[in-house]
Amino acid sequence: MPLRVYPQKVSWSFIKNYCYLVVDHEAKEALLIDPAWELNKIESKLQETETRCTTILLTHAHIDHVHLAERLVKKYEAQVMMSKVEIDYYHFRCPGLIALEESSVVLFGSTEINSILTPGHTKGSMCFWIENKLFTGDTLFTEGCGICVGKGADPENMFHSLQQLKEMIPLETLIYPGHSFGHRPGKRFSHLLKNNLYLHFQNIDEFVAYRMRKGQTGWFNFR
Ligand SMILES: [Fe+2]
């Protein structure tokens, strides 16, 4: 039976993001991606799906993606993983934290998780590829890509990361980003390739100039 994804929209103040429960119903185990803000909501979903959280994956170290990691790790004795680059660069700490090398493969039950290092939004952002699903954090949104501002961010890295995803990811893969700006998560990659302007650039200088253009009316107005 394939794993099932339960997107959880969580918020704190004006920040809204998605964390994901990825459930193995046969094994009664859940994997959590980027748990934050609303513990009750996440735990209710664990109860509803009759699963136990065994693994937590963190796409990057920003607070809206890691806020509940430590609490959940302690409570469920779950394994928690983040890219080694991200851990080292931002000095991220969490009990039982496992550092993932570039392109490492880890197991959730008998399912392989492929981790893809995709710097740009942060120094060591990672996407997680599980079956036909890709969890992209703040690297790739349905409508755009993550901002490349702040410590460790780099628009040139972002360009290469997006190119890498274009080369690796099959068209029918379902994309689950860390935030939504209009579309519900779970669109096919083919939809993004057609509609997401940030995947259209072939030239790095043009990409960087556009990503960093002046006069953007908001960080998440992508056009
Ligand atoms: Fe972020």
Boltz pocket constraint, residues with backbone or C-beta under 6 A from the ligand:
constraints:
  - pocket:
      binder: B
      contacts: [[A, 60], [A, 62], [A, 121], [A, 138]]
      max_distance: 6.0
